[in-house]
Structures are given as structure tokens and as C-alpha cells.
Amino acid sequence: MPVKEIPDTLPRAQTDLPTETRADVIVIGAGPTGLACTIEAQRAGFKVMAIDKGCVVNSIFHYPANMSFFTTPELLEIGDIPFSTSRQKPTREEALEYYRKVAEHYRLDIRQYQWVKTVTGQDGKFHLTATDREGHVYDYATRKLIVSTGYYDLANPLDVPGEDLSKVFHYYREPHPFFATDVLVIGGKNSAALAALDLWRHGARVTLVHRGAKMHNHVKYWILPDIENRIKNGDIAAYFRSSVLEILPDYVNLDTPEGPVRLKNDFVFAMTGYHPDYDFLRSMGIELSADQCRPVCDPITLESNVPGIYVAGVIVAGSRTNEIFIENGRFHGQQIAADLRQKLATGTT
């Protein structure tokens, strides 16, 4: 199902900075999987550029400042570049440095802080428009497109009154600003457990609310006893089988099995998960499954139902974002590059 046709002549980007705007392959997204795709397509002989609305590995940059990965460094490696660290589990800071070095090593053409807004055209002749932070418009042309936009930029909404208050956050960075304040953490998985523990250890008065009967089974085995013991000891207050009804400037209202509860509150961390940009995928003509919003694609080549547009990384799993991580998504570049290499060798569009 091709998307709308475009004219051959493309206007120059509305900026004074001269830049190449045509490529054989454009990768949307410069996270670890996007970088891996860029590297593998470049190795396959294509002229490649990556475009990201944030910085390189933007999602990792927005992880908690002192976070350590749950995995070992070799499982985060891309492009056959070793990830050297003395730690069993690398830190966020080490990962940021590693992926910067990989990008430098391969001299990747990465356009940071450009948000791709539209994709039109068809296989062999796609047209992309992007905007930067100053509102400049960029026009790109490419033969093939790889979409690796991840999911961390779009938080799952609470859909409750007061969610738009400035005291509500969907991302957790560091605990210091919340010392000696009343903080509500919403959620029952790893991110909620880690935020609650870190906030409590740095002097916040923490309450956790989760709609489940207990912390989720996916909480890592070395974190689960810690959060459960803090709750058992009363260090962290917890309401299970409960939900937030309303967020007010100085309070939150909860629905609990014992009835309504009104809590004094200064800040709320809604650690309720994230989701891919389904509307953007649909705008390109990519079909999504009805149940889990998985993009329709070839399981081997990862080419979508739109010829010439490939999908990579966590978006391949749709709403099942816990199925694909850096550890397995990093190989998607090899799958796609193999198909691109074949098409390049045979002269296919």
C-alpha cells in the first residue's frame, strides 16, 4: 500500500545551513537500534543518514541519572564495537559514552533535534519533512526508509483530572528536588519501584499506588524484596487494588478497596509505561494489528506492508513493549541490511 506520490523536485530546507538531503536509506530514530540499523545499512554499501527529534540515544539520556542497566554490557553492543566497563551492569552514563563513541567510529550522519513530521512517496522515492527546535523545515529524499522510533517519548496517560498540572511527571530523573516533600508514585513495575525506593532513600515521603494486588511479577528479582520490605516496614506507604481519581494542587484523591482516600501531595510520578507513536506509523500507510497494534511486516526482512519501509526495534512488538529491548532489537539492523543488500545487488528499487 504505497503512500501519496510526490513530485521529483524537492525544495531546499528552510535554513541557512547547507546540508545534504538525499540518501539511499534514512533511519528515523537514533536510539541503539536506530544506530545499529544505520551502521548495517552503511556497511551494505548505502548512503545512510539517521534523523532523531532528540539527541543520540535520546531515551537513554532521559533515564534516571544514576540508573544501572539490568543487563550486561556485551548485550548492549552494536556494530561489533566492544562495550568496556569494569561493572557487571553498566550505568546510564557509560552507555551514553559508548553509543557516542560508536557513532564517532563509524562517522554516522545523524541529524539531531529534527522531528520527522510527514512521510510521502513510494518505494524508491520517499519524501520526508522534518522540523527543528527553531521551526525550520527540512525536506529529505530517500530510496528506502527504516522506522526505529521506539516508544519512550509517549507516556501512557492516566486520563484523570489534574494530570496536566506541573507537579505531575511521567519520567523520573533524580531524587534531590523532592527531599522532604509528599510524593505519590503510580505504578507497580520496575520504574515505579526504583523511583519509590530512590525517592524514599533521599528523604521524600513516598506513597505508592497500584491497581494490581501486589507489585508486578516483572519487577527484577533483586529489586522486588527491597520494595516489598520497605512497604512492609511502613517506610513507603502503599495502596494496592487502587487508582487515582483526581490530582489537585495540594492533594490527590484515590479510589481504594476501603473507599475514597485523600492524601496531602506535592508531586506525582506517573510511572504508567509508554507506547509507540501509532498515529505516525499509520500516517505512512503501515497497517497495525487490531489487538496489539503490531506493524504488519515480514518477520525475516522486517519490511512493512508498505514496500520500501522497514520497521525496527520495540515498535515491531506494538503494545507488547516488554518483548523487545536493546538486547534483541539491535539485531534488526542485520536483518534489514541483508534485504537491502540483496535489493542493491539486483538493482531492485
N, C-alpha and C positions, 0 to 999 in steps of 0.2 A: 504494500500500500504506500506509494510514493507521496511525499508531501508536496505542497504547492510549488509549481515551477517558478523560476526566477529568470530575469534577463542575464545575459553573459557579462555585461558591463557593470562593475561594482563601483560605487562612489568611494573615495578615499575616506579614511577615518577622520572625523572632525576633531583633529588635534594638530598641533604644530610639530609633533614628534614624528619623524618619518619612521615607518616600520613595515616590514614585510607582512602581507596579509593573506598570502596564498600558501597552501601546504597540501601535501598528498594526504596527510592524516591530521586531524585535530582531535585532541583529547579534552573533553570538558571535565575538569576536576583534576587537581594536582595533589591529591592525597597519596598515601603509599601505593594504592592500586593504580591510580592515575599515572603516577610516576613510573611504575612498573610497565604499564601499557606504552607509555611514551618511549621508554628505553627499548622495549622489544620491537616496537614498530620502527624505531630508528635503526636498530640492528638489522631489520629486514630490508633495509635499503630505501625507506621512505623519508621524505622531508616531513618532519613532525613538529607540531607545537602543542603545548598544553595551555589551557585558559582556566583560571580559577577566580571566583569572586572574592576570595580572601588571599591569605598568604600561602606559601608552600606548606603542605600538610596542615591545613587550617584547623581541622578538627582536633588534631593532637595539640596544637597550640592552645586551644580552648579547654583542654583537660585541666583538672586541678593542678595547681602549681607544683605540689610535691608528690604527685602521683607516681607510682611504680606500676609497670605493666604486669599483667597476670601471667605472661608468657616469657619464654627465654629469648635472648637476643637473636639467635640464629633463625628463629621462626618469623622475625620481622625483616629479614634481609631481602633486598631486591637487587636485580642487576648483577648478581654474583659478587657483590661487594660485602666483605665480612663486617659484621657489627661487633666491634670490640668493646668490651666492658668488663670490669672486674666483678660485677654484680651478677647474681643468678637471675635477677629480674631487673631489666634496665629501667631507668627513670624517664619521665617525660622529657627532661632537659637533654638527656643523652640521645633520645630518639630524634628530637628536633635537630640536633647537631649531625646525627648520622644521615638523615634524609637531605639536609643541606649539602653535605659532602658528596652524596651520591649525585645530586643534581649538578654540582660543580664538576665532578669527574666526567660525566657524560655530556657536559656542556648543553644541557637541555634548554630548549627555547620555551620558557614559561612566562606567560603573561599574567602577572598577579593583579589582583584587585580589579578585575574586569568580569562583569556579571553577564553571562550569555542569556539574552532575553528571548531571541527567536531563532529558529532553525527552519529554513525553507529549502526547496530544491529537490533533487533526487540523486540516486546513486551516480557517482562520478562528478556531480556538480551541485554541491550543497553550499548554501549561503547562510552565514551566522551574523547576527548583530549582537554587540555587547556594549555595555556602558561602564564607565569607571566612576570613581567617587566624586569627580567634578562634573559629571553629567556628559562628558564627551562620548560620542558614539563611534564605535569601531565596526567595520564591515570585514568579514573574513570569507574566503572561499576555500573549499576543500573537496577532495575526491571521496574520502572516507571519514567517518565520524565514530569516535568511541565516547560513550557517555559513562562517566565514573564519578557521579556527583555525590555519592554517599547518602547520608541521612541525618547527620548530626546538626545540621543547620535549622531543621524544622522540628520544634518540640511538640509533643502531643499535648493539646490544650486540656485544661481542666473543665472548661465550659461552665464556670461558676461566676457569679457577680464578684467583682473586685480583682479578677485575675490580671487586669491591666494596670493595677497600682504599681508604683515604682518600687515598692517593698517586695515584690514577687520576682523570683529568679527561676529560670529553667536550667541554669548552668551553675556549677559550684567551682570556684577558683581557689579561695583561701579563707582561713577562719578569722584572721585578726580583726577585721572590721565589725565582727559580731560578738566580740567579747562583752560579757555582762548584759546581753540582750536576750529577749524571749524569741526563740526561733522555732518555727514549725517546719519539719521535713516531711514531704509527702512521697510515699513510695515504699516498696518492700524488697527491692533488688540491690545489686552491688552499689550503684551510685548513691542510693538513699542511705544505705548502711554506712558507707565510707564518709559521706557528708555529715551524718549524725554523729559518728564517732569523732571525727576531726573537730567539729564544732564544739562538742562537749569537752574534749581534751584541751581546748583553748579558751575555756571559760564561758561558753554560751550556755543558756538554759534551754535544753533541747526537748522538744516533743515530736514524736514520730507518729504519723497516721497512715494506715494502710488498709485497703479494702479487703485484703485476704485475712485468713485466720491466724497467720504467722508470717515470719519473714519467708521470702520466696526460696524455693529449692535451688535456684540458680546462684544464690549468694555463695561466694567462694568459701571453701571449707575452712580456711584459716581466719576468715572474717566473721563467719556465722556465730561461732561461740562467743566472740568478743561482743558483738551487738546484743546477743541474747543475754549475756551476763550483765551487761550494763542496764538492760531493761529489767531484768530480774532483781537487780540491786536497787532499782529506783533512781539510778543516775540519769537515765533517759526515760522520760515518760512515754508511753506508747498506747495508742488506741488501734486495735485490730477490728476487722469487720466494720470499719468506719470510713467515712468520707467527709470531704469539706463541702459545706453548703454555701458559705459566703465568706469573703475576705473583706475586712473593714480596716480602716487606717490603724486602729489600735487593738483590734480583736479579730479572731476567726471563729466562725460557728461551725461545729461539727455535728454530723449525724452518727451516733454510736448505738450499739445494742442496748445501752442503758438509757437512751434518749438523747435529746439535744444537749450539747456541751458548748459553752462559751469560754474561750481561752484568751487571756491577755497575750498580745503578739506584736512583735516589732518587725520581723522579717519572715518570709516564706520561701522555701526552696521546693519547687515542684519537680521532683526527680521522677517524672512520669514517662520517660522514654522519648524517642524521636522517630521520625518517619521520612521516607524518601519524598522527593517532590513529584508526586504522581501527576499533577497538572502539567508540569514541564514535559514529562515523558509522553503524555497523551497529546500534547501540542505538536509533537514531532510525528504523530501517527502511530506510535508504539502501542500495541494492544496490551492490556493488563488483564490478568486472570480475575474472575469475579470474586473469588473467595479470599485470596491473599495478595492481590494486586501485583503478582509476579509478571514482569515483562515477558511477552511471548518471544522466545529466542531459540536458536539451535543450541542444544546442550553442549555440543562439541566446539563449534566455532564462536558461539555467543553472538552471532549476527541476529538481530531482531527481525520481526516481520517486515520492517522497512528495509529493503535492500541497501547495503552500504552503511547502516547504522548498527553499531555493536554496543552491547551493554557489559559493564564490568563492575566488580566489587559487590558491596552489600545490596545494591539496588536489584541485583539478579534474584534475590530472595524475597523481594516485595516487602510485605509487612513482617515477615519472619526474619527480622534483623539480627536475631541471635544465631543464625545459621552460617553467616559468612563474616569473617573477621580478616584482619591483615594476613593472618597465618595461611588462609586458603585463597583469599581474594587476590593475593599477589601473583598467583599463577595464571590468572585470567589473561594477562598480557601475552603470555606464551601461546595460549590457545588462539587468541585473536591474531597474533602476528603470524602464526602458521597459516591461517586462512588468507591473510593479506599477502604473504609471501607467494602463495600459490597463485593468487589472482594477479600479482605483479608479474610473475614469471610467464603466465599465459596470456598476459595482455588484457585480462578481464577488467571491466570498468572498476 
